[in-house]
Amino acid sequence: MGTITKALELLNQFSSTRSEIGLGEFVRLCGRDKATVHRHLSELEENGFLEQDPSSRAYRLGPALLRLSAVREAAFPVRSLLRPIVVELAETVGELAHASLLQKEMLSPVFHADPRLHGTQVHFDESETLPLHATSSGLAVLTFAPETLRDQLLSQPLEALTSKTITDPTILQSMMSEVRGTGYSQLDSTFDQEVASQAAPLFGENGQVIGAIAVAVPLVRASSDRMRGITPKLTEAARAATRSLGGQYPDFPNAHRQIFKPTHIE
């Protein structure tokens, strides 16, 4: 791991529940020596990627990230294009919806919306990356990703995040064959023990998969009928999002087929 990568990896330690981090906690989280971590933090602070609270001496994300985010959105307005589609999907199905973009072997959340119509809700953290093998969004993207990415991911040990996470490459390959026909994936309890989700891929200008749009439902509401009713609205949103991003959405031969039937509830 190079010096720049080690420094930038410190930024990934921040989340919605951990907005400020002290030097000691950084050392514990990264497992590196204090002097090296302090040097990287100082360099990030000097360049505006971090700032330090004068009282607590803890670090938080700096203004340079806001500037670069604004530059990215002005040049490639992905968030502003996806926001209304995700909001409409969430309001239409009455559940949390979210969109994410492919980032190497993970998905980086872009935007989520929750109409909060029910007492039981899905917790979603936009600062948390999503694994390709353990989420419906990831499975939808992995299915249509370049073969090199699939081979690389499936050739390495896959982490079991719950008791139902699928880590067998053969099973995942079989599921991806189904997704190629239907154009959407469905998983339950593989990333969060209490959540079922559906996802459909998003495609960019060059026809390559760039991300996914998904709906997440608490298991207590994820009946077969409810999940089946979400599918056409999800794929319609994926088609609209792909079109907004300048891509062309393909036609899937088994687009209306219910592929994975939840076994936890009827």
C-alpha positions in Angstrom: 0.0 0.0 0.0 1.5 3.3 -1.1 2.0 6.4 1.0 -0.8 8.3 -0.7 -3.2 5.4 -0.4 -2.4 5.1 3.3 -3.1 8.8 3.8 -6.4 8.7 1.8 -7.5 5.6 3.6 -7.7 7.7 6.8 -10.6 9.6 5.2 -12.6 6.4 4.9 -12.7 6.1 8.7 -15.3 8.9 8.9 -19.0 8.1 9.0 -22.2 9.6 10.0 -21.7 8.2 13.5 -18.0 9.0 13.6 -17.7 12.6 12.3 -14.6 13.5 14.4 -11.6 11.2 15.2 -8.7 11.8 17.4 -5.1 10.8 16.7 -5.2 7.9 19.2 -8.4 6.5 17.6 -6.9 6.8 14.1 -4.0 4.7 15.3 -6.3 2.1 16.7 -8.5 2.0 13.6 -5.7 1.8 11.2 -3.2 -0.4 13.2 -0.3 1.8 12.2 2.4 3.5 14.3 1.5 6.9 15.8 4.2 8.9 14.1 3.2 7.7 10.6 -0.5 8.4 11.2 0.3 11.8 12.6 2.4 12.7 9.6 -0.4 11.6 7.2 -3.0 13.6 9.2 -0.9 16.7 9.1 -0.4 16.5 5.4 -4.2 16.0 4.8 -4.9 18.9 7.1 -2.3 21.1 5.3 -4.1 20.4 2.0 -7.6 21.1 3.4 -8.8 17.5 3.4 -9.0 17.5 7.2 -9.4 20.2 9.8 -8.7 20.0 13.5 -11.0 21.1 16.3 -9.0 23.7 18.3 -10.5 22.5 21.6 -10.7 18.7 21.3 -7.8 18.3 18.8 -9.9 15.8 17.0 -10.0 15.8 13.2 -13.0 16.2 10.9 -13.4 16.3 7.1 -12.1 19.6 5.7 -13.4 22.2 3.2 -11.3 20.8 0.3 -13.7 17.9 0.0 -16.6 20.3 -0.3 -14.8 22.1 -3.1 -13.9 19.0 -5.0 -17.4 17.6 -4.5 -18.9 20.7 -6.0 -16.5 20.5 -9.0 -17.4 16.8 -9.6 -21.1 17.5 -9.4 -20.8 20.5 -11.7 -19.0 18.5 -14.3 -20.8 15.2 -13.8 -24.1 15.9 -12.0 -24.8 12.4 -10.9 -26.3 13.2 -7.6 -28.6 15.9 -8.9 -29.8 13.6 -11.7 -30.4 10.6 -9.5 -32.0 12.4 -6.5 -35.5 13.0 -8.0 -35.6 9.4 -9.4 -34.6 7.9 -6.0 -37.1 10.1 -4.2 -40.0 9.2 -6.5 -39.2 5.5 -6.2 -39.1 5.7 -2.4 -42.4 7.5 -2.3 -44.0 5.2 -4.9 -43.1 1.9 -3.1 -43.3 3.4 0.4 -39.8 2.1 1.4 -36.2 3.3 1.5 -34.6 3.6 -1.9 -30.9 4.3 -2.7 -28.5 4.6 -5.6 -24.8 3.8 -5.6 -21.9 3.9 -8.0 -19.2 1.3 -8.6 -15.9 2.1 -6.9 -13.3 -0.7 -7.7 -14.7 -3.8 -5.8 -17.3 -1.9 -3.8 -20.3 0.4 -4.3 -20.2 3.9 -3.0 -23.7 5.3 -2.0 -24.7 8.5 -3.8 -28.2 9.3 -2.5 -31.0 7.7 -0.5 -34.6 8.6 0.4 -37.0 7.1 2.9 -40.6 8.3 3.1 -40.8 7.0 6.7 -44.3 5.7 6.4 -43.8 2.9 8.9 -42.7 2.4 12.5 -40.0 -0.1 11.5 -37.4 1.4 9.1 -34.2 0.4 7.4 -31.0 2.1 8.7 -28.9 3.3 5.8 -25.5 5.0 6.1 -24.4 6.8 3.0 -20.8 6.8 4.3 -20.7 3.0 4.3 -19.5 1.3 1.1 -21.5 -1.8 -0.1 -19.8 -5.1 -0.9 -20.6 -6.6 -4.3 -21.2 -10.1 -3.1 -23.4 -9.4 -0.1 -26.0 -6.8 -1.3 -28.6 -6.8 -4.0 -27.0 -3.7 -5.5 -23.6 -5.4 -5.6 -25.0 -8.5 -7.2 -26.8 -6.5 -9.8 -23.6 -4.6 -10.7 -21.3 -7.7 -10.5 -23.6 -9.5 -12.9 -22.9 -7.0 -15.7 -19.4 -5.9 -14.6 -16.3 -6.7 -16.8 -15.3 -10.3 -16.6 -11.9 -9.3 -15.1 -13.7 -7.7 -12.1 -15.9 -10.8 -11.5 -13.0 -13.2 -11.7 -10.9 -11.1 -9.4 -13.6 -10.8 -6.8 -14.8 -14.4 -6.9 -11.2 -15.8 -6.7 -10.6 -14.3 -3.3 -12.2 -15.3 0.1 -15.5 -13.5 0.5 -16.5 -12.2 3.9 -19.7 -13.5 5.6 -21.4 -10.4 7.0 -24.4 -12.4 8.3 -25.3 -16.1 8.7 -27.0 -15.8 5.3 -24.2 -14.1 3.3 -23.5 -16.1 0.2 -19.7 -16.7 -0.1 -19.7 -19.7 -2.5 -18.6 -18.4 -6.0 -20.5 -21.2 -7.7 -23.8 -20.1 -6.1 -23.1 -16.5 -6.9 -22.4 -17.4 -10.5 -25.7 -19.2 -10.7 -27.6 -16.3 -9.2 -25.9 -13.9 -11.7 -27.1 -16.1 -14.6 -30.7 -15.5 -13.3 -30.0 -11.7 -13.0 -28.8 -11.6 -16.6 -32.2 -12.7 -17.7 -34.4 -10.7 -15.4 -32.3 -7.5 -15.0 -32.7 -7.3 -11.2 -31.5 -9.1 -8.1 -33.1 -9.8 -4.8 -31.5 -10.9 -1.5 -32.5 -11.0 2.1 -30.4 -11.0 5.3 -27.1 -11.2 3.4 -25.8 -7.7 4.5 -28.2 -6.8 7.3 -29.9 -9.7 9.1 -33.2 -7.8 9.2 -33.4 -6.5 5.7 -34.5 -7.7 2.2 -33.7 -5.8 -0.9 -34.0 -5.6 -4.6 -31.7 -3.8 -7.0 -31.3 -3.1 -10.7 -28.2 -2.0 -12.6 -27.4 1.4 -14.0 -25.5 1.8 -17.3 -23.3 4.6 -18.5 -22.6 6.2 -21.9 -20.3 3.4 -23.0 -22.8 0.7 -22.1 -20.8 -0.5 -19.1 -22.5 -0.9 -15.7 -21.7 2.0 -13.4 -23.9 1.4 -10.4 -27.3 0.3 -9.1 -30.6 1.6 -7.7 -32.2 -0.4 -5.0 -35.1 -0.7 -2.5 -34.6 -2.0 1.0 -37.4 -3.4 3.1 -37.4 -4.6 6.7 -38.0 -8.4 6.8 -41.2 -7.9 8.8 -42.8 -6.3 5.7 -40.9 -8.2 3.0 -43.6 -10.7 1.9 -43.4 -12.3 -1.5 -46.3 -10.2 -2.8 -44.8 -6.9 -1.5 -41.4 -7.7 -3.1 -43.0 -8.7 -6.3 -44.9 -5.4 -6.4 -41.7 -3.4 -6.1 -40.0 -5.0 -9.0 -41.6 -3.2 -12.0 -41.3 0.2 -10.2 -37.6 -0.5 -9.5 -36.8 -1.5 -13.0 -38.7 1.6 -14.3 -36.6 3.8 -12.1 -33.4 2.0 -13.2 -34.3 2.7 -16.8 -35.1 6.3 -16.1 -31.8 6.8 -14.2 -29.7 5.1 -16.9 -31.3 7.4 -19.5 -30.7 10.5 -17.3 -27.0 9.5 -17.0 -26.7 9.2 -20.8 -26.8 5.4 -21.0 -29.0 3.0 -22.8 -31.0 0.5 -20.7 -31.0 -3.1 -22.2 -34.0 -5.3 -22.7 -34.0 -8.4 -20.5 -35.7 -11.6 -21.8 -37.2 -12.5 -18.4 -37.8 -9.0 -17.1 -41.1 -9.9 -15.4 -40.0 -13.1 -13.8 -39.8 -13.3 -10.0 -36.4 -14.8 -9.4 -35.6 -15.2 -5.7 -38.6 -15.9 -3.5 -38.0 -14.8 0.1 -38.3 -17.8 2.4 -38.6 -15.9 5.7 -42.2 -14.7 5.4 -45.4 -15.4 3.5 
